[in-house]
Structures are given as C-alpha cells and as structure tokens.
C-alpha cells in the first residue's frame, strides 16, 4: 500500500520493492543514505557551476577561486571536452535530483527531513559562497 499523506514510521519502501526497512537500524541507515546522497547532489551542482565558468572563460568570483581551475583553455577540443563534461554532470545531477524527488514521494516524514537537511548541509558547505552574482541553470527544483 502506497501512502498518499505524510506518515512517521520506521517501515518504509524506498524507490524499489527490495529496499524496505523493517527495524530501526535499517531505517536509520536509509535516512543516512538519503542525507549523503543529498549532500552529494549539492557537490555535483557546485562542480557543474565551476565547469560552466571554465567553459565560458569567465573569471571565478574570489570566494570560489581555485588556482588549478584558472588555466586558459587551449582550442576547440578543450571547449568540446568542457561541454561534454558539463553535459555528463548535468545528466548525473538530474538523475540524482529526480531520485531524491521520488524518495520524498514515499511520503515518509523521516526521509523528507533527511533529504532536506542533506540539501541544506550540502548547500552550506559547497554552494553558498560566490554564487550570488552567477546565473546558473539548474537541473532540479530541489537545487
């Protein structure tokens, strides 16, 4: 039976039928996995933003400046490589974003809280500096 309202229980089926929790240990490990994947989503978005800045040839804001990423791109093959890498990161972050959305749609309160807290932690650690002046397309509403 799929829930259509938020509920608080240690028994949850997440994404696939074989990912079911029956006790507190399984449930807490599931919440930890949701939190870690949410933080990883924000890391991917951070890397995608940096890659987009490299491809555009724009200087990094001082808050996110990294010496190894400042080198000039040499020719069209390097720009093509940046575009391919950007497309790959966009696809990967989109897939993870949609999986997080589907996990929230399990309507389990703990899963919802773990994902929102993970996104907030990831944003605080990886994405809150130097992005105010950037306009960046996002792959998911949970960005």
BELDAKA-V422974 format. One record per backbone hydrogen bond with DSSP energy under -1.0 kcal/mol. NH is the residue of the N-H (numbers start at 1). CO is the residue of the C=O. Records with the same first field share a line. If there is no record, write none. Layout:
NH=CO ; CO
//
This chain:
7=107
14=19
16=14
19=16
20=18
21=12
27=23
28=24
29=25
30=26
31=27
32=28
33=29
34=30
35=31
36=32
37=33
38=34
39=35
40=36
41=37
42=38
43=39
44=40
45=41
46=42
47=43
48=44
49=45
50=46
51=47
52=48
53=49
54=50
55=51
56=52
58=53
64=61
69=66
70=67
79=75
80=76
81=77
82=78
83=79
84=80
85=81
86=82
87=83
88=84
89=85
90=86
91=87
92=88
93=89
94=90
95=91
96=92
97=93
98=94
99=95
100=96
101=97
102=98
103=99
104=100
105=101
106=103
107=104
109=7
112=108
113=109
114=110
115=111
116=112
117=113
118=114
119=115
120=116
121=117
122=118
123=119
124=120
125=121
126=122
127=123
128=123
134=131
143=140
//
